[in-house]
Amino acid sequence: MLGGCDRRTPAPTGAVGIPAPRAVIRISQIGTCQGLSPDGQPSGVASSFPGNTERVYLFFRLEGSTSLVIEIRWFLDGELIGNQEQIAPPGLTTTWVGKEGDAPLPAGSYRVEVWAFDGQILMADTCFVILPGSGETPGVSLSPSMAP
């Protein structure tokens, strides 16, 4: 025994003056892909897409025991082009960016940020590029909801 503590006995949590441990919630994986497999898994994972790309999927894995309200912010060449707010459950979550009418996405450098706690904490981010191509038109639309 050291100082009255038996090392074989775990210290109590939540005691006066000792905060109880908080649940750890984090994003352990984030990326972009060309599509989703029939079982909802990322397919064609990449960070560079051809100029005729109509839709890019974002996927991330939330680790923890509870769902989390998140905000996803989409940027094109440094300019905010849209955001989504959803409840992400533990596990894999996907969403996408695309054009109305299935037109190709504008060429450029994209950045996607996943925020939590009312936009106070940046949980993760990733970048991808749409290469120049033909038939590009400005403007993008976001998926209406994220699929767990």
JODAVEN-V320208 format. One record per residue. N is the residue number from 1. RES is the residue in one small letter. OMEGA is omega in degrees with one decimal (* if undefined). Layout:
# JODAVEN-V320208
n = (N | N)
res = (RES | RES)
omega = (OMEGA | OMEGA)
This chain:
# JODAVEN-V320208
n = (1 | 2 | 3 | 4 | 5 | 6 | 7 | 8 | 9 | 10 | 11 | 12 | 13 | 14 | 15 | 16 | 17 | 18 | 19 | 20 | 21 | 22 | 23 | 24 | 25 | 26 | 27 | 28 | 29 | 30 | 31 | 32 | 33 | 34 | 35 | 36 | 37 | 38 | 39 | 40 | 41 | 42 | 43 | 44 | 45 | 46 | 47 | 48 | 49 | 50 | 51 | 52 | 53 | 54 | 55 | 56 | 57 | 58 | 59 | 60 | 61 | 62 | 63 | 64 | 65 | 66 | 67 | 68 | 69 | 70 | 71 | 72 | 73 | 74 | 75 | 76 | 77 | 78 | 79 | 80 | 81 | 82 | 83 | 84 | 85 | 86 | 87 | 88 | 89 | 90 | 91 | 92 | 93 | 94 | 95 | 96 | 97 | 98 | 99 | 100 | 101 | 102 | 103 | 104 | 105 | 106 | 107 | 108 | 109 | 110 | 111 | 112 | 113 | 114 | 115 | 116 | 117 | 118 | 119 | 120 | 121 | 122 | 123 | 124 | 125 | 126 | 127 | 128 | 129 | 130 | 131 | 132 | 133 | 134 | 135 | 136 | 137 | 138 | 139 | 140 | 141 | 142 | 143 | 144 | 145 | 146 | 147 | 148)
res = (m | l | g | g | c | d | r | r | t | p | a | p | t | g | a | v | g | i | p | a | p | r | a | v | i | r | i | s | q | i | g | t | c | q | g | l | s | p | d | g | q | p | s | g | v | a | s | s | f | p | g | n | t | e | r | v | y | l | f | f | r | l | e | g | s | t | s | l | v | i | e | i | r | w | f | l | d | g | e | l | i | g | n | q | e | q | i | a | p | p | g | l | t | t | t | w | v | g | k | e | g | d | a | p | l | p | a | g | s | y | r | v | e | v | w | a | f | d | g | q | i | l | m | a | d | t | c | f | v | i | l | p | g | s | g | e | t | p | g | v | s | l | s | p | s | m | a | p)
omega = (177.7 | 175.7 | 177.3 | 179.5 | 175.3 | -176.6 | 179.0 | -179.5 | 179.9 | 178.0 | 178.1 | 175.8 | 177.9 | 178.0 | -179.9 | 178.3 | 178.8 | -178.0 | 175.9 | 179.5 | 178.8 | 176.9 | 178.0 | 177.1 | -179.6 | 173.3 | -175.2 | -177.6 | 175.3 | 178.4 | 179.0 | -177.9 | -178.3 | -177.3 | 179.6 | 176.2 | 179.0 | 178.7 | 173.7 | 179.5 | 178.5 | 179.0 | -179.1 | -179.3 | -177.7 | 173.2 | 177.0 | -175.8 | -179.4 | -176.5 | 179.9 | -178.4 | -178.9 | -176.0 | 173.9 | -180.0 | 170.3 | 173.6 | 173.8 | -178.9 | 178.1 | 177.8 | 179.5 | -175.6 | -176.1 | 174.2 | -176.0 | 173.4 | -178.5 | 173.3 | 177.0 | 180.0 | -179.6 | 179.6 | 172.5 | -178.5 | 175.3 | -178.8 | 177.4 | -179.5 | 177.7 | 175.6 | -180.0 | 173.4 | -176.9 | 170.2 | 179.1 | 176.9 | 173.7 | -179.4 | -175.1 | 174.8 | 177.7 | 173.2 | -177.9 | 170.8 | -178.8 | -179.2 | 171.7 | 177.3 | 177.1 | 173.5 | 179.1 | 175.3 | 176.1 | 175.6 | 176.9 | -179.7 | -178.8 | 174.0 | 178.2 | -179.9 | 176.8 | -177.1 | 176.4 | 177.3 | 177.7 | 177.8 | -178.0 | -174.9 | 173.6 | -176.8 | -178.7 | 175.3 | 177.3 | -179.4 | 172.7 | -177.1 | 168.0 | -178.9 | 178.1 | 179.7 | -179.0 | 174.1 | -179.0 | 174.5 | -178.2 | 176.9 | 180.0 | 172.6 | -179.3 | 177.9 | -178.0 | 177.1 | 177.5 | 179.3 | 177.7 | *)
